[in-house]
């Protein structure tokens, strides 16, 4: 699915035009004072984020690492590059002004916090209460609600991403507000006069040794590499909203309600801790169509969400849809100076829709490869190998499970029923869905045979 970028004196043109809408205005719920945060250890909800329309403090000459996208994947890449090489010039380019809303389930698994801790960010979820219960309900009525071994958090992306941007800037990254439209791989004379070096020119103006594409499901960088978008059967679409949290429901828990309609599909409700919940409903793009009464696909999503979570009426102003490129269809990372991370690399768990952990981990690995490779053109190969070492086996196992679950919901019914009395099975399901867990060896052969047999029917 992927191809390497050729290097050499002749420029290899990777030109394209982004047709996305203009960057949204910030929601206004958070203050936006002037001035960057100085100490990543004291990041708060009111962390100042500068609005930058034009670069005023960019490093001279060629940028070592240009990160396209200021979400978790992009910030992790910037932080990792600066941790690996503190003197590197790192620039984050994003079309939005921070803080800004981002359509997402807002769930932060503990595995992602482990990555951030390794990058020197310890307060990304400060002020939010841990949620250590996850309730699963299957279409067949099976249900399990057990405390998890490690708690998750629910932090609106408007807050979470702003904190990560502030941390990256505090560690030395430069932030510019810029919509990336074109990339061109060429070369230029070295600063020391010793020959020429390959570089990536962005928008005809910014020149970088390595570019990290962290620009989401509709990645401009991915399209520039000639890599196709996910097909409908490997692309989910979800609608998200915020809603009042019903009172008197016992301890806080994340709730996932699976449904037969458009299987595999589910609704979720994740408590934020401020009296609201992040709610949503998602399904495969290939399963989504208009209603029998002629209603639009959007209306179908909204109606299904309201039906599955009747006690949590959505705030209409917060209803937004987004795409989730699932990891069952991942592009091969090219062996050049342009790296893809997070959603841009189709790193979304096909069983749960979890993507923030993948984003942080892949961003961290890409940032290290961007400055740690023997030469910029080797960064892609180094990153590809490190990503496979960290997630390869896990991703193969989630692809296997997603294929089986997609063919028959009874498998999920049976697993959830068994998890009610088998704590180790519950923990395994959580690790596979939220982290990088794998199928136990005792079950792997049986599942592989089941997939083979179902494929022959």
N, C-alpha and C positions, 0 to 999 in steps of 0.2 A: 504493500500500500504506500510505502514511502520511497523516497529517492534521495541520494546524496547530492549535495550542491558541489558542482565542480569549482575548482579554484585555479587561479593562474592570471596572466596578464590581461586576458580578454575578460571583460565584465560579463557576468551571467545575470541577465535581467530578471528580476522577480517583481513584476509590477502588477498592481491591482488597485482597485478603488473600493473603499468601504462605503456602503450606502446606509449605514445605521443613522438613526435620528440624532440630533444634537445632544450634547451631554445634559443630563437632567440637573435642575437646580437642587441644592441640598434641601432637605425637608424642613430645616429650621428648628428641629427639636433640640439640637445641641448648640451651644455657643461656639462661635468661630472667632476667637480673638486672634490678633496678629502675633506671629512669632513662633518658632519651633520649640518643641519640648526639648529640654536639656538632659533629663535623666530618665532613661527607659524604665528604671525601677520605681518611678512615681507616676506612672501613667494613670490618669483618671478619666471619668466621663467628659470632663471639661478640658481635656488635653488640647492645647492650641494647635491648630493646623493652618498653615499659611495657604491662602488661595493664590496660586501662581498661574498667570495667563501666558507669560513669556519667560524663558530662562534668563535669570539675572545673575546666577552664580555658578554657571556650568564650568567644569574643569576645562582648561585649555587643551587643544589637540584632540587626539582620538580617545574616546571613552572606552574604558576597559570592559564594562558590562552595562548594556542598555536593557532595562527590564520594561517590557510593554505590559502595563497593567499593575495597579496598586492594590490588588486584593491579597488574600493570604498567600497564594502561590508566589506572586511577585515580590511581596515584602520578605518572605522567607528566602527567596533567591538573593535579594539584596543583602539581607542580614548575613547569610552564609558566605557570600563572596567577601564581605568586609571582615568577617571573622577569620576567614582563611587567609586573606591578605589585607590587613588594615589600611594600607596605603592605596588601595585600588580606587579608581574613579568609577563610581556606580551611580547611574541615573535611573529613576523610575519615571516613566511617562504614562500619564493616565488622562483620559478625556474629561473626567469628572473633577469637581471640586470636593474635597473632603472636609467634613464628614458627608457621606451620601448613603442613601438606602441601597440595599442590594437584595434582590429577591432570592430567598433561601429559607431553609427550615431553622436556621440559627443555632442548631445543635453543635456543640463543641465537645467532641469525644476526648477522653483523657490522653489518648495516644497523640493527638495534635498538640496538647499542652507539653508533652514530653519533648517534642521537636522544638517548640518555642523555648523551653527551658535550656535546651542545649545551645540555642542561639542567643541566650542572654536575656530573654524576655520572660519575666516571671509574673507580671501583673495584668496579663491580657484579659482575664476574667474577674479581676478584682471588683468586689461589690455585688457580685451575683452569687446566688446560693447554689450549692451543688445539688444535683438531682441524681439519686442513686437507684431509682426504681424505673424499670421499663416494662410496660404492659403491652403484650402482643395479643391480638384477637384475629383469628383466621376466619375465612368465609364460612367454614363448617361449624363455627361456634367454639372451637378450642381456644382457650385463653390461659395465659401465664403472666404473672406479675411477681417478680422476685427481685430483691435487692441485687444490684450488680456488684462485682468485685471492686470496681472503681467507678466513681461518680462522673457524670457528664455535666455540662453547663449549657444554659440557653442564653446567649448574648446576641442582641440584634446586631446585624452586620454593620449598621450605621455606626455603632460604638466599636465593635471588634476590629473592623478594618481601619478605622481612624487611629486606634491605638497602635496597630501594627505599622502603619505609615509613620506615625510619630516615633516609634522605636527605631525604624530604619533610618529616619533622618537624624535622630540623636546619635546613631552609630556612624554617621558620615555619608549617607546616601543623599543625593540631590533629587528633589521632586519638581517635575514640570507638568503643566497642564497642556497636553498635546495629543491630538488624535492622530494615530499612526495610519498612514494611507499607502505608502510605498516602501519597499525594501529593495536594495540593489547590492549585489555582491560584486565587489571590484577590488582593486588594490591601489596603493599609494606609496610614495616614498617614505621610508622609515625616518623617524626624527633624528636618528644618529647618522643618517646618510648611508647606511649599509644596505643598499638594495631597496626592495619594496616589500610591503606586507599586505596580506588580504584584509579587507575591512568590509563591514556592512554599512551602507548609507541609508538612513531612514528619512523619508520625506525630502530627500535631496539635500538635507542640511545637517543632520546629526550623524556622526561617524563613530562606529563602535567596532571593537574587536570581536565581541560576542553579543548576540541579542538573545534574550530569553522571552519567549512568547507566553505571557501569563494573562492573556486577554480573553479568556472565557470560552463559552460554548460556541460562539460565533467568531472564533479567533481569526483576526485579519492575518496574523503571522502564519497560521496554519494554511490558510488559503494561498498565501504568498509562496509557500513551499510546494504548492501544487497537490496538497493532500486533501482528499475528498471529505466532505462532512459525513457524519454517521448516517446510515440508512434508517428508515423509519422504525425497523424492528430493533434497532440498537440506540434509539433516541427516545427518551421519555420527555413528557411535557407535564408540568405541574403548575397549579395555581396556589398562591400563598396569600394569607391575610393575617391580620391581628384581630383578636377577639377578647372580650371579657372572659376571665377564667371563672367557671362556675364555683360558687362558694360551697364549703362543707363537703368536699370530695375526699377528705383524708390526706395522707401525705402526698407531697408533690411527686409526680411521675410523668415520664414521657409515654405517650399513648400512640400506638400504631394499630389502626383498624383496617385489615385487609378485606377486599370485596371481590365477589365474583364478576361484577360488572367491569368488563374490559380486562379481566385477569391476564397477567399479574398487575394489580393496582391496589393502592391503599391511601387512606387518609391519616393525618397525624395531628396531634395536639401536644405542643411542648410548652410547659409553663416557664415564663420569663422570671417571675418573682416579684413583679410590680403590679399584680392583679390582672395581667394580660397573658394570653397564650399566643404563640405562633401556630397557626393552623394551616392545613393545606391538603391538597389531594393531587395525586400524580398517577399517570399511566403511560404505557408505551404509545408513541406517536402512531404506530401502525394500527392500534386498536381504537384510536380516537376518531369519531365522526360526528356528524350532526345528529340531533335527536329525531325520533320518529315523527314528531310533530313539526318538523322543519326548523327547529331551533339550531343555532350555531354551535360549533364545537366549544366555544368559550362558555356559552350558556350551559352546556352539558357539564363542564367542569365545575361551574359555580353551583349548579343544582345538586350535583352528586356530593360536593363538599357539605352543603347545607343538610342533606339527608343523612349523611354518615355522622355528622357532629351537630345534632339538632340543639344541643344545649350551649353551643358556642357560636352565636351569630356573628358572621364576619363583618368587620368594619368595611363598608364598600369602598372607601377611599384608599384602602390598603390592599385591595385585591389586585394581584399582578401575576402574570404567567411567566415561566421561564423554561428553557430547554436544559435537559440533562443528558449529555453524550456519555453513554454507558461504556464501561471498560471491556465489554464483549466485542467491541470494534475499535481497537486502538491503532493509530498510525505508527508505523515504524519510525523511530527517531533517526533522522538523517545523521550522517557522520561529519557534519560541518559545524560552522560557528553559530547556527541558529537552533535553539533548544525550545522544546515545548513542554509545558508543565501544567498541572491541574486540569481544569476542564478543557483547555486547549489541546491536551493530550488524551482526551476521553478517559480521564481518570475519575470515574464515578462508579461507586459500588452498584452493580446491577440488582442486588437483592434489597438494598435499603435506601439507595439514593445518596448515601454519605459521600461527601467529596472534600470536606475541609481538611481532614487528616491527610488524604492523598495529596491535596494541594500543598500543604505545609511540607510534607516529606519530599515530594518531587521538587518543589522549589528549593529546598535546602540542598538536595543532591545536585541540582542544576547550578546553583550558585557556586558550590565548591568546584564543580567541573569547569565552570567558566573561567576561573582564575587558577585552577590547579592543573589544567592540561598542559602538556609540553609545548603546545602551540594552539592558537585559537581554533584552527581547523580540526583539531583533534578533540575539541570539547564535546561534540555530539556523541562520538564513540564512547568516550569516558563516561558520560552521563548515562547513555543507554545501558552500559554494562552495570553501573552502580544501581540504576533503577531496577533492572532485572534481578540483581542480587538481593535487593530489599523486598520487592513486591512480586517478582515473577511467579513464584509458586502459588502465592495467595491469589493472584489474579487468574491463574489457570483454574484454581479450585472454585472461585466464585463464578467463573464462566460455566463450568460444569454444573454447578448447582442451579444457576439461573436458567439453564436450558431445561433441566429436569422439572424445576418448579413451574416454569412457563407452560410445560405440557400438561401438568396435573397439579391442581391445588391440594389434592389429598395428601401429597407428600409433606406439604407444609402443615396441614392439619395434624398428621401423625407426629411430626417433629415437635410441635408446640405441646401436644398432649404429653409426650414423653418428657419434655423439659420441666413439666410441673413437679415431677418427683425425682428427676435426675439433675442435680445442680451442675454437674460437670458438663452435661449436654447443653444446658442453658448458657453457661459461660462460654462454651465453644461457639454457639450460635451468635452470641454478642461479639465475640472476637472476630468472627468471620464477617459480620455485618458492619462493625464499626472500626475495626483495626486491620490487622493483617493476619488473622487466624487462618488455619488450614484445616482440611478435613482429616480426621484421625485415620491412620493407616488401616485400621480394622474396618473402616467404612468405605474407603476410597475405591477398592476393587469392586465391591458390590454396587456402588453408584455408577461406576464406569460401565459395568455390564448392563445395568438398567438403561443407561443412555443409549448403548448400542442396540439393545432390543427394541426400545421405543422408536429408534430411527428406522427400523426395518418394517414397522407396521404401516 
